[in-house]
Amino acid sequence: MVRAAAPRWAECVLVLSFAAHVLVVAPTKVEESFPLTAVRDVVVHGPWAPQRFDHVEFSGAVPRSFVAPVALAALASLPLRALAALGLVRDGLDAQITVRLTLALVSALSLVYLSRSVRSAYGAKVAKYFLVLAATQFHVPFWAGRTLPNMLAFPLVQVALALFVAPPSLSSVTKPRPSTRTHLLAAFALLTFAAVVVRLELAALLAPFALEHLARGLVGWRELLVTGVGAAAASLALSFVVDTHFWLSPTWLWPEGQAFLFNVVEGKSSEWGVSPRSYYFLSALPKLLHLSLVPALFSLFSDRRTRRLLIPCLAFVALLSGLAHKEWRFVVYVVPAFTVAAAAGVVAVGAFTASPLLRRALLLSLLPLNALQTVLGLAASSSNYPGASALSFLEAALPPSPPGAAPREPWLVHVSPEAKMTGASNFLLADSPLAEPAGAGAAAGGAGAAPPAWYLAPRARGAAAAGEGAPPRVRYDRSEPRSLPWSAYDFALVPSSSSSSSSSEAEGDLPAGADVLCTATEFAGWDVRALLRGEWRRVRREREAVRVVRLSRGGRTGAVVGGE
């Protein structure tokens, strides 16, 4: 199947947009934690030492597959080795950014691949408009470099959509060529793999596309059945082998199957919230697409090619609407398909009215609104990682040992679940320049017991510069619940007493004499009235979230610069 080249400048804009979202908001949250931590464990410890991995202690509600994290670790190891050879990986945040940029690049390239199929099926203008609209949206570029399991499956789905979009599959009314049938079967195999190994809800996307292609005679039911069963069996075997190994399971393990039983059959996903059936159609898709939804719907009703693309996607959304627990990320896979429809709708408006000026006006109205949404989204998101902010403050405030003096005993810091959930990832803790080396922190557990990662520059591993005192050393205790009494710790990152957390480790539960050094805040909404009054600094409302608290470890004290 031959694809015409997409506009190079538009492809570059898309890749740069995805990378910029990673660089502007580098920390991560709890939703991303398992795949991100798994990637680090594979990179640092290698695939043959799963007993040293973080999930042995922090396993989560249900197991998740290691297949996608192992693949991402393999890809990210290449740039990490190159940067490490140049001494450019100073700390864990640099390594985390490298991993996230790798994922963002893979996601961006999958959309570039989709755009080339769009160019063949719809024309150059639609492909160009698709790339520009996709680059200026907020949610997909922002999350494309984040290690949600959904975003690990996202590139696979886009490649499958590209194979579905490519002509003559969208426009043909006759039996397709054998080469086209082969590509369609490859798309079904890819979706089957993504569903079995990464996100089982993708079976709800696979089924409508299968029925649509069977109804149009693009594939035969025998070859589709053989492809589906073969891909499912191979994917299941891969998951059995990989995940049984990494989870140290005594029996064969299929994580997505266990997640399906836990979330759907047992209904445990409802514990994370229940939404009305209309949520995806009336809230999630409008939120993800904004005004792009208008030309997308226009194209849906006016273009047969778009109907063949979107009707299976709409069926997928309808099927997921039957589940009680709903999140926008469960339907994020089809956002690019709607963006293709939006681009086709913009071109169609100009064609129907014979007015290129109207087409340009519609496009120029969408792009600034997309850009405004992106600016507001990044402004809000940049304030949503108080755990990372609190950790950064503490590490900057700890004093080094005086020149010539023996290094002081490591500071012991308790990191609460709230701090870990809002940015204090294993990359930032275990790969901190101040982290205690291997063997020194076993009593406290957690990040301090891990060896230095091979990719860290020597300076970041704790080497003091000539004429400077030894840098402070830190042991981070991440145990849940807290493994030691408060009197054993020097510092703690705990939720603020005014935060929404119900944790028993909130500031109000700390012992008397605890000293608050810093309060990290998080985004709490926009104040429109402040905007109308011209009080620009009050437009973004924030609330207290995580505090850095100095404790008394057996009467031990240490000077730390800073305060609230």
Secondary structure, DSSP 4 states (H G I P E B T S, - for coil): ---PPPPHHHHHHHHHHHHHHHHHS----GGGHHHHHHHHHHHHH-TT-GGGSGGGT---SS---SHHHHHHHHHHHHHHHHHHHTT---SHHHHHHHHHHHHHHHHHHHHHHHHHHHHHHH-HHHHHHHHHHHHH-SHHHHHTTS--HHHHHHHHHHHHHHHHHSTTTTT--SPPPHHHHHHHHHHHHHHHHIIIII-GGGHHHHHHHHHHHHHTTSS-HHHHHHHHHHHHHHHHHHHHHHHHHHTT-SS---HHHHHHIIIIIS-GGGGG----TTHIIIIIHHHHHGGGHHHHHHHHHH-HHHHHHHHHHHHHHHHHTTSS---GGGGGGGHHHHHHHHHHHHHHHHHHHT-HHHHHHHHHHHHHHHHHHHHHHHHHHTTS-HHHHHHHHHHHHSPPPPTTSPPPPPEEEEE-HHHHHTT--HHHHHT-TTB--TTSSTTT-GGGGSPPPTTS-GGGGTPPPTTSPPPP-EEEE--SS-SS-GGG-SEEEEE-TTSS---TTSGGGSPTT-EEEEEEEEEEEE-HHHHHTT-GGGSEEEEEEEEEEE--BTTB--------
